[in-house]
């Protein structure tokens, strides 16, 4: 059963976002994850505080949680926090 990490984002610094994105993608791949969608959103109903979203698919919840808590990814958190304002959500498929 796939597990998804859904990231809501507002860009703070585009240059830092590019650096973070390149490095984060490498860490995602190490845990068998893949980005399946990312970019600006168009809210169909209601007001969204966040302007962007990314959806990362992992083979299971353990892989997703292991990626997020890994030393490799956690080392990127200070750069992430300079690049984007964000929320991360974990969602299991049905």
GROMACS elastic network, one bead per residue, 0.5 to 0.9 nm:
[ bonds ]
;  ai    aj funct       b0    kb
    1    59     6  0.65686   500
    1    60     6  0.58710   500
    1    61     6  0.84016   500
    1    92     6  0.73440   500
    1    93     6  0.62184   500
    1    94     6  0.74892   500
    2    57     6  0.66702   500
    2    58     6  0.57819   500
    2    61     6  0.74173   500
    2    91     6  0.88514   500
    2    92     6  0.62892   500
    2    93     6  0.55768   500
    2    94     6  0.84993   500
    3    56     6  0.83826   500
    3    57     6  0.59199   500
    3    58     6  0.52417   500
    3    59     6  0.61963   500
    3    60     6  0.50037   500
    3    61     6  0.53225   500
    3    62     6  0.87622   500
    3    63     6  0.84275   500
    3    64     6  0.68556   500
    3    90     6  0.71199   500
    3    91     6  0.57538   500
    3    93     6  0.58534   500
    4    55     6  0.65134   500
    4    56     6  0.54521   500
    4    58     6  0.60558   500
    4    59     6  0.86530   500
    4    60     6  0.83438   500
    4    61     6  0.80415   500
    4    64     6  0.74041   500
    4    89     6  0.80745   500
    4    90     6  0.58125   500
    4    91     6  0.50881   500
    4    92     6  0.61278   500
    4    93     6  0.74702   500
    5    54     6  0.80452   500
    5    55     6  0.58394   500
    5    56     6  0.51359   500
    5    57     6  0.65805   500
    5    58     6  0.79342   500
    5    64     6  0.70774   500
    5    88     6  0.65807   500
    5    89     6  0.54785   500
    5    91     6  0.62628   500
    5    92     6  0.87485   500
    6    53     6  0.70050   500
    6    54     6  0.57484   500
    6    56     6  0.64287   500
    6    57     6  0.88111   500
    6    87     6  0.81658   500
    6    88     6  0.57773   500
    6    89     6  0.50630   500
    6    90     6  0.64084   500
    6    91     6  0.74553   500
    7    38     6  0.89128   500
    7    52     6  0.81856   500
    7    53     6  0.54115   500
    7    54     6  0.50409   500
    7    55     6  0.64290   500
    7    56     6  0.82431   500
    7    86     6  0.66410   500
    7    87     6  0.56329   500
    7    89     6  0.63235   500
    7    90     6  0.89399   500
    8    49     6  0.88969   500
    8    50     6  0.58283   500
    8    51     6  0.75149   500
    8    52     6  0.58576   500
    8    54     6  0.67424   500
    8    85     6  0.82180   500
    8    86     6  0.53160   500
    8    87     6  0.52042   500
    8    88     6  0.65924   500
    8    89     6  0.83360   500
    9    40     6  0.88370   500
    9    49     6  0.88958   500
    9    50     6  0.53657   500
    9    51     6  0.61432   500
    9    53     6  0.57615   500
    9    54     6  0.79979   500
    9    84     6  0.61307   500
    9    85     6  0.56381   500
    9    87     6  0.68462   500
    9    88     6  0.89961   500
   10    49     6  0.84055   500
   10    50     6  0.54947   500
   10    51     6  0.55410   500
   10    52     6  0.61255   500
   10    53     6  0.86813   500
   10    83     6  0.87358   500
   10    84     6  0.54962   500
   10    85     6  0.51343   500
   10    86     6  0.64602   500
   11    14     6  0.65588   500
   11    17     6  0.74180   500
   11    51     6  0.81817   500
   11    52     6  0.80571   500
   11    83     6  0.62148   500
   11    85     6  0.64779   500
   11    86     6  0.86750   500
   12    16     6  0.84514   500
   12    17     6  0.80401   500
   12    81     6  0.85947   500
   12    82     6  0.67496   500
   12    83     6  0.51180   500
   12    85     6  0.67717   500
   13    16     6  0.54612   500
   13    17     6  0.60908   500
   13    18     6  0.88188   500
   13    82     6  0.68419   500
   13    84     6  0.68786   500
   14    18     6  0.62651   500
   14    19     6  0.87851   500
   14    83     6  0.66462   500
   14    84     6  0.85219   500
   15    18     6  0.52526   500
   15    19     6  0.65555   500
   15    20     6  0.87554   500
   15    83     6  0.76763   500
   16    19     6  0.50597   500
   16    20     6  0.60529   500
   16    21     6  0.84112   500
   16    79     6  0.68676   500
   16    80     6  0.76658   500
   16    82     6  0.69193   500
   16    84     6  0.85258   500
   17    20     6  0.50234   500
   17    21     6  0.58245   500
   17    22     6  0.85086   500
   17    79     6  0.80894   500
   17    80     6  0.70502   500
   17    82     6  0.81382   500
   17    84     6  0.68458   500
   18    21     6  0.51132   500
   18    22     6  0.62404   500
   18    23     6  0.87097   500
   18    83     6  0.83794   500
   19    22     6  0.54828   500
   19    23     6  0.64381   500
   19    24     6  0.85977   500
   19    79     6  0.82079   500
   19    83     6  0.87333   500
   20    23     6  0.52769   500
   20    24     6  0.58293   500
   20    25     6  0.84413   500
   20    76     6  0.69031   500
   20    77     6  0.87616   500
   20    79     6  0.62869   500
   20    80     6  0.59752   500
   20    83     6  0.73544   500
   21    24     6  0.51153   500
   21    25     6  0.60414   500
   21    26     6  0.87754   500
   21    80     6  0.85147   500
   22    25     6  0.54210   500
   22    26     6  0.68059   500
   23    26     6  0.53694   500
   23    27     6  0.67484   500
   23    28     6  0.89583   500
   23    73     6  0.85947   500
   23    76     6  0.77267   500
   24    27     6  0.51602   500
   24    28     6  0.62075   500
   24    29     6  0.87528   500
   24    72     6  0.86673   500
   24    73     6  0.66523   500
   24    76     6  0.72552   500
   25    28     6  0.50484   500
   25    29     6  0.62932   500
   25    30     6  0.88279   500
   25    33     6  0.87359   500
   25    34     6  0.79593   500
   25    35     6  0.80098   500
   26    29     6  0.53339   500
   26    30     6  0.65827   500
   27    30     6  0.52081   500
   27    31     6  0.69464   500
   27    33     6  0.86209   500
   27    67     6  0.71975   500
   27    70     6  0.86833   500
   27    72     6  0.65015   500
   27    73     6  0.61870   500
   28    31     6  0.55036   500
   28    32     6  0.66602   500
   28    33     6  0.50207   500
   28    34     6  0.65485   500
   28    35     6  0.83054   500
   28    56     6  0.82437   500
   28    58     6  0.86483   500
   28    64     6  0.86469   500
   28    67     6  0.65389   500
   28    68     6  0.86292   500
   28    73     6  0.82445   500
   29    33     6  0.50956   500
   29    34     6  0.63245   500
   30    33     6  0.73071   500
   30    67     6  0.80504   500
   31    34     6  0.89393   500
   31    58     6  0.75747   500
   31    59     6  0.88625   500
   31    63     6  0.59070   500
   31    64     6  0.74112   500
   31    66     6  0.75729   500
   31    67     6  0.58821   500
   32    57     6  0.85018   500
   32    58     6  0.61608   500
   32    59     6  0.69121   500
   32    63     6  0.74056   500
   32    64     6  0.88204   500
   33    56     6  0.64771   500
   33    57     6  0.54080   500
   33    59     6  0.71125   500
   33    63     6  0.78823   500
   33    64     6  0.75221   500
   33    67     6  0.84737   500
   34    55     6  0.85499   500
   34    56     6  0.54819   500
   34    57     6  0.53536   500
   34    58     6  0.67628   500
   35    38     6  0.73160   500
   35    54     6  0.72567   500
   35    55     6  0.59179   500
   35    57     6  0.62727   500
   36    54     6  0.78052   500
   36    55     6  0.57323   500
   36    56     6  0.58220   500
   36    57     6  0.66165   500
   37    53     6  0.78392   500
   37    54     6  0.55916   500
   37    55     6  0.51976   500
   37    56     6  0.73172   500
   38    41     6  0.86746   500
   38    52     6  0.73460   500
   38    53     6  0.54746   500
   38    55     6  0.62524   500
   38    56     6  0.86895   500
   39    51     6  0.85078   500
   39    52     6  0.53521   500
   39    53     6  0.56813   500
   39    54     6  0.65128   500
   40    51     6  0.57080   500
   40    53     6  0.63427   500
   40    54     6  0.88774   500
   41    48     6  0.89006   500
   41    50     6  0.83443   500
   41    51     6  0.58531   500
   41    52     6  0.52830   500
   41    53     6  0.65145   500
   42    48     6  0.89023   500
   42    51     6  0.81063   500
   42    52     6  0.88029   500
   43    46     6  0.67399   500
   43    47     6  0.68866   500
   43    48     6  0.65491   500
   43    51     6  0.89462   500
   44    47     6  0.87849   500
   45    48     6  0.86825   500
   48    51     6  0.70522   500
   50    53     6  0.77395   500
   50    85     6  0.85146   500
   50    86     6  0.78487   500
   50    87     6  0.89936   500
   56    64     6  0.87628   500
   57    60     6  0.85586   500
   57    64     6  0.80238   500
   58    61     6  0.72253   500
   58    62     6  0.87629   500
   58    63     6  0.62208   500
   58    64     6  0.56657   500
   59    62     6  0.84693   500
   59    63     6  0.66692   500
   59    64     6  0.78578   500
   60    63     6  0.55257   500
   60    64     6  0.65479   500
   60    65     6  0.88871   500
   60    92     6  0.78993   500
   61    64     6  0.51003   500
   61    65     6  0.60956   500
   61    66     6  0.83522   500
   61    90     6  0.81041   500
   61    91     6  0.84489   500
   61    92     6  0.70941   500
   62    65     6  0.52385   500
   62    66     6  0.58551   500
   62    67     6  0.84532   500
   63    66     6  0.50416   500
   63    67     6  0.60664   500
   63    68     6  0.86645   500
   64    67     6  0.52121   500
   64    68     6  0.63246   500
   64    69     6  0.87251   500
   64    90     6  0.79699   500
   65    68     6  0.51458   500
   65    69     6  0.61115   500
   65    70     6  0.82773   500
   65    90     6  0.84334   500
   66    69     6  0.53009   500
   66    70     6  0.57080   500
   67    70     6  0.51156   500
   67    71     6  0.85900   500
   67    72     6  0.82236   500
   67    73     6  0.67409   500
   67    74     6  0.89595   500
   68    71     6  0.86482   500
   68    72     6  0.88949   500
   68    73     6  0.61603   500
   68    74     6  0.70959   500
   69    72     6  0.84357   500
   69    73     6  0.68670   500
   69    74     6  0.63157   500
   70    73     6  0.53952   500
   70    74     6  0.60341   500
   70    75     6  0.84999   500
   71    74     6  0.50865   500
   71    75     6  0.60015   500
   71    76     6  0.88614   500
   72    75     6  0.54426   500
   72    76     6  0.71090   500
   73    76     6  0.53144   500
   73    77     6  0.69378   500
   74    77     6  0.52161   500
   74    78     6  0.82080   500
   75    78     6  0.71193   500
   75    79     6  0.83190   500
   76    79     6  0.53898   500
   76    80     6  0.60852   500
   76    81     6  0.86974   500
   77    81     6  0.60357   500
   77    82     6  0.86458   500
   78    81     6  0.51836   500
   78    82     6  0.65104   500
   78    83     6  0.87948   500
   79    82     6  0.51821   500
   79    83     6  0.62259   500
   79    84     6  0.87309   500
   80    84     6  0.59132   500
   80    85     6  0.81256   500
   80    86     6  0.87640   500
   81    84     6  0.55644   500
   81    85     6  0.63751   500
   81    86     6  0.80230   500
   82    85     6  0.79537   500
